[in-house]
């Protein structure tokens, strides 16, 4: 009976691994325009495979200081060559969402 359970576990794990469920991945920015991120020695992700969050983009925010008038400010969070990034691999493994930069 134990052998059957072990075989079922192997089959289930094989199916789950083949599905390429969402996982966290880490990479290094090789190029900004066009965007390229090296995931490992064998895989470089191209711009079409990458999606960005606001945490890794330059963007504007509207703020007021001490209750004063609202003003727009630019947040400089854009990616630069050499940045280490944290990504989420989307189900299926074809798309990656860059969620943040590693703080050094």
LUMSE-105231 format. One line per field, with one value per residue (C-alpha): residue number from 1; residue in one letter; x, y, z. Coordinates in Angstrom, 1 decimal. Example, Ala and Ser with C-alpha at 12.3 -4.5 7.8 and 13.67 -1.06 7.14 Angstrom:
<atoms>
seq <- [1; 2]
type <- [a; s]
east <- [12.3; 13.7]
north <- [-4.5; -1.1]
up <- [7.8; 7.1]
</atoms>
This chain:
<atoms>
seq <- [1; 2; 3; 4; 5; 6; 7; 8; 9; 10; 11; 12; 13; 14; 15; 16; 17; 18; 19; 20; 21; 22; 23; 24; 25; 26; 27; 28; 29; 30; 31; 32; 33; 34; 35; 36; 37; 38; 39; 40; 41; 42; 43; 44; 45; 46; 47; 48; 49; 50; 51; 52; 53; 54; 55; 56; 57; 58; 59; 60; 61; 62; 63; 64; 65; 66; 67; 68; 69; 70; 71; 72; 73; 74; 75; 76; 77; 78; 79; 80; 81; 82; 83; 84; 85; 86; 87; 88; 89; 90; 91; 92; 93; 94; 95; 96; 97; 98; 99; 100; 101; 102; 103; 104]
type <- [x; x; x; x; x; x; x; x; x; x; x; x; x; x; x; x; x; x; x; x; x; x; x; x; x; x; x; x; x; x; x; x; x; x; x; x; x; x; x; x; x; x; x; x; x; x; x; x; x; x; x; x; x; x; x; x; x; x; x; x; x; x; x; x; x; x; x; x; x; x; x; x; x; x; x; x; x; x; x; x; x; x; x; x; x; x; x; x; x; x; x; x; x; x; x; x; x; x; x; x; x; x; x; x]
east <- [0.0; 2.9; 4.3; 1.1; 1.0; 4.6; 3.8; 0.7; 2.8; 5.4; 2.7; 1.1; 4.5; 5.3; 2.0; 2.5; 6.1; 5.0; 2.3; 5.1; 3.0; 3.8; 7.1; 9.5; 12.6; 15.6; 17.5; 19.9; 19.0; 21.3; 19.7; 17.1; 16.1; 15.1; 14.6; 16.5; 16.9; 19.2; 17.4; 20.3; 23.3; 21.0; 18.0; 17.7; 14.2; 13.2; 11.0; 7.9; 8.2; 8.5; 5.8; 6.7; 5.2; 5.3; 8.0; 10.5; 9.4; 9.8; 6.3; 4.6; 2.7; 0.6; 1.4; 0.9; 3.2; 1.8; -1.7; -0.5; -1.4; -1.1; 2.0; 3.3; 6.6; 8.5; 9.7; 12.8; 12.6; 13.4; 15.6; 19.3; 21.8; 23.1; 20.0; 19.1; 15.4; 12.8; 10.2; 7.1; 6.9; 3.4; 1.6; 2.9; 6.4; 6.2; 5.7; 7.5; 6.3; 9.2; 8.0; 11.0; 14.7; 17.2; 18.5; 22.2]
north <- [0.0; 2.4; 1.8; 2.9; 6.1; 7.0; 6.5; 8.7; 11.4; 11.2; 11.6; 14.6; 16.3; 15.6; 17.2; 20.2; 20.8; 20.5; 23.2; 25.7; 27.3; 30.9; 31.2; 33.9; 34.3; 36.6; 38.3; 41.0; 43.8; 43.5; 46.3; 49.0; 49.8; 47.3; 45.8; 42.5; 40.6; 37.6; 35.0; 32.5; 31.6; 29.8; 32.2; 35.9; 37.4; 39.9; 42.9; 41.1; 38.6; 41.2; 43.3; 46.1; 47.4; 51.0; 50.0; 49.7; 52.6; 56.3; 57.8; 60.9; 61.2; 64.1; 65.2; 68.1; 69.1; 70.2; 70.6; 73.0; 72.9; 69.6; 69.4; 66.7; 65.0; 62.6; 59.3; 58.0; 54.2; 53.2; 50.1; 50.5; 48.1; 45.9; 46.2; 42.9; 42.4; 40.2; 38.7; 36.5; 34.0; 33.9; 30.6; 28.8; 30.4; 32.7; 36.0; 37.6; 40.4; 42.5; 43.5; 45.2; 45.9; 44.5; 47.1; 47.3]
up <- [0.0; 0.8; -2.7; -4.3; -2.2; -3.0; -6.7; -6.5; -4.7; -7.5; -10.1; -8.4; -7.9; -11.6; -12.7; -10.4; -11.7; -15.3; -14.6; -13.7; -10.9; -9.8; -8.1; -7.0; -9.2; -9.0; -11.9; -13.0; -15.4; -18.4; -20.5; -19.9; -23.5; -24.6; -21.2; -20.6; -17.4; -16.9; -14.8; -14.7; -16.9; -19.4; -19.6; -20.5; -20.4; -23.1; -22.8; -24.1; -21.2; -18.5; -16.7; -14.3; -11.1; -10.0; -7.5; -10.4; -12.6; -12.7; -11.9; -10.6; -7.3; -6.1; -2.6; -0.2; 2.6; 5.9; 4.5; 1.7; -2.0; -3.8; -6.0; -8.4; -7.6; -9.7; -8.0; -9.6; -9.3; -12.8; -13.4; -14.2; -15.7; -12.9; -10.6; -8.9; -9.1; -7.5; -9.9; -9.8; -12.5; -13.8; -14.1; -17.2; -17.0; -20.0; -18.2; -15.2; -13.1; -11.7; -8.2; -6.6; -6.7; -4.2; -1.8; -1.6]
</atoms>
